[in-house]
């Protein structure tokens, strides 16, 4: 068993520069789980804590047999799986499936990334995490990061050996998985299919259309990259998230024009436009008439009823 109980400098094997670079500070530990228990228990291969500089960069090939679970506490990391890039910000948990090529590193803009990590194997952990993997969900927000951190720390400081060590770690993994499932269920992160992805994006847009909103905001809500979110939403609905937002805002504007006497400027503000002129231009482009003419036509129609 390799056991590092005090912070040490972690040296990059293949630094970004041509010289060996200091990656930051780390505490880490590996476990030798008895073979007889590996087939029936979830078990930890290794775990630790890092506070990393921008020199930190790790790549795993498809031959890696471990599920890797990260909890970010500060700064920001970047996780790349396939062609998708995920930002690992404070109070998020990220998972990398076993036998999946992945790359992760400190976000250059952040300059530092503090996180706890664990390489874990076992039937239960694989089954639970696979619910997310099947839907390309690798990062979720968590409200109680301190509880996750406490479990990681208990495993890191495990003073048992042999079977007792393995049983202790398995119990702690079970606690970790329960917190993980609680977070995914409470936040509606577990998505059964593509329809749920669409519903989640639509729910966010329709609940926040009155506020400033960018494609980055929408992607951040579903914890996916902007490019993947735009591409997938458009493939499934025929609209980009921005186009759907525009249509929904103008639909709500039509309701205000028909049902209230609010000024055009007030309506523009209520449906998320900072500029009255931009609102009028987009409304006319979509409806073929200005908001004032639309309102007048509605009044004329109602007068004839």
N, C-alpha and C positions, 0 to 999 in steps of 0.2 A: 504494500500500500504506500503510495506517495502522498505525503501530507505536508502542506505549507500553511502554517497557522499565522504567520506574520506577513505583512505586505512586502512584496519584493518587486523589483523592476522586471517587467516582462519584455524579453528581447525578440524582435521580429525576425523570423527565419529568412523571409524574403521581403526586405523593406521596399517601400515605394521608391526611395532614392537608391543610389548605387552603394550607399554605405549602410551598415547596420544601424537601425534607429530604435530609440526607446519608445515603447508603446504605451507605457503608463504603469499603474500599480495593480497588483492582483493578489488574491488569496484563493487557493484552489486545492482540491483534494480528489483523489481517485480511490475507488473501492474495488476490492476483490471479492465479489459475491460468490458464495459456495455454489458450485455447479448444480447440485441437487435441487437448489431453490430457484434457479433461473427459469425453469419451465413452468413454475406455478406462481411466482411473485413478480410484481413490477419492481425493478431495481435500478439503482443509480450507478452509472459507469463512472462519472465524475461530475463535479459541481464547483462553483466558485463565484467570486465577485471581482469585477474589473472596474477601474477608472482609467479610461484610455485616452490617449492623444490621437491626433489625426494620422499618426503613423500606423495605427492598428488596422489591419485588414486580414481577414481569414476567408479561405475558400474551402469548401467541402465538395468532394466528388460524389457520384451516385453510389460509390462503394461504402459510404459512411452508414453503419448499421443503426445509429442512434437517432431517436427523436430529440431535438434540441429545443429547450424552452427558455426564453429570455424574459426577464422582468426589468424594464428600464426605470431608473430612479432619477436620473438627471441628464442634462445634455441631450444629445440626439444621435442615434445610429441609423444606418441605412442597410436594409436587407434586400437582396436581389434574389428572386427565384424565377427562373425562366427569363422572360422579357419584362417582368413586372418589378417595379421598385417600391419598397415600403419604407415609410419613415417611422422609426421607433422612438417615440417621444416619452417623456415622463408619464408614469402611471399607465403604461400599456404592457401587455404580455404578447409575445410573439412566439410562434412555433415553426420549426423546420422539420418536415417529415423525414423519417429514415429513408435512406437510399434516394435522396433528392439532392441534386447539385444546387448549391447555394453559396452566396458570397455576402459577407456582412463586414461593416467597417464604420468608423466614426464619421459623422457628417462633417465635411470640411467647414461648412458655415457655422456649425456649433462649436467646433474646436475641441470638444470633450464629450465623452459618453460614459456614464456610470450605469452599470447593470449587473444583475445576477444571472447566472446561466446554469443549465443542468443538462447533461446527456442522460437520457433515461430510456429504458427498454421494458417490454412486458406486454402481455395480451390486453390488459385493461386499458393501459395508457394509449396503446395503439388504436384500440376500438373507439375510445372517446375522442381522441384527436382526429381520427379519420373522418368524423362527421364534418369537421371544418375543412379538411383537405379536399374532400369531394366537391366543395363549393368554392375552392380557391380563396379561403379565408385564412390568413396567416397572422393577423394582428388584430387584437381587440382591446378596448379600454377597460380599465379596472378601477373601482372606487376604493378598494382597501389594499393598496400596494404594501402597506406595512405588514399585513397578515401573510402575504406571499413571501415577503422578505424574512419574516420570522421563521417560516417553515424551511426556507433555503438555509438559514443560519443554523437551525437545529440539525439539519442533515450535515452541514459542513463541520459542525462541532461534535458529531456523533462519537461517543467514547467507547462504544461497544465494538466487539469483533466477532468474526465468524457468523453463525446463524443469528445471534442476537442483533448484530449490526444490520444484517439483511432484513430482518423482521421490522426493526425500528424504521429503517429507510422506506420500506414498503408501506408502513402505516402513514408516514409523512407524505409519501407520494399520493396516497388515497386522499388525505386532507387537501393537498394541492389541487387534485383533480376536481374535488367537490367545489372548491372556490372557483375554479376555472369554469365549470359547468354553470354555477350560479351566476357568474358574470355574463356568460354568453346568453343565458336564458333571460335574465333580467333586462338586458339591453336589446333583446331581439336580434342578436348577432347571428345565431344559428339559422341559416337559411336552407330550406328544403330543396329549392330549385331556382331556376332563373326567374320565375314569376315573383318569388320573394325578393330577389335582388331589385327588380323593377318596383315592387311595392315599397321597399325601403327608400329608394331614391325619390319616388313620387311623394311619399309621406313627408320626407324632409323638405322638398320643394314647396309642397302645398301648405306646410306648417310654418314656412319662413319666407314666403314670397315677398312679404312686405319689407323685408330687410335687405341690405346689400348682400349679394350672393355671387360667388364666382364658381367656376368649375372645380377649382382647387378646394373650395369649401365643401362641395358635394362629395368629392372623392375622399376628403378627410373624414367625413361623416361615416362612410362605409369602409374606411381603412383600406382603400385601394389606391393605386396610382391614378393620376388624372387621366392619362392616356387610356388605361384599361377601362376606367369607369365610362368615359365618353364612348369608346369603341363598343363596349358591351351593351350599354343602354341604347345606343343608336341601332345596333343590330337587332335588339329585341323589340324596340318600339317604333323605329323609323325616324325618331327625333334624337338630336343630341340633348343632353341635360339642359344646356342653355336655351335651345329652341323650345323645349317643353316649358321651361320657366317663363319665357316670353309669352307663349300662348296662354299659360295659366294667368299671368298678370293681366293680360288684355281681356281675358274672359271675366276676371273679377272687376276690371274697369267698366266693362259693359253693364255689369250688375249695378255698380254705383251710379252710372249714368242713367240707367233706367229707373232705379228705385229711390234715388236721393236727389237733393238739390245742391249737393256739394259742388264747389267750384272745380274747374278742370285742374287747377294747380293742386288743390287738396286731394283730389282723386289720384293724381300722378304720384304724390307722396305716399298715399295709403297703399298703393300697389307696387311700391319699391323703386320708383323713378326719382332720382335726385333733380332731374332737369325736366321742366314742363315742356320745353321745346322738343326734347328727345322723345318724351312720351307721345306728344302729338304726331311726330314724324313716324314713329313705329306703329301707332294706332292706325294712321292713315294707310301706311304700307300694308298692314294686315287686313284692315276692314274696307279699304277703298274710300273712306270718308273720314273727316276730322271728328274728334270726340263731340264737338258742338253740334255738327250736322247729324251725327248718330243720335244724340239726345233729342234733337228736334224731330227727327223722323219717328222716334219712339213715341213722343208726345202726340204728334199728329195721328199716328196709328191708334193710340189709345183714345183720342178724342172721337174717332169714328166708330168706336165699339159701342 
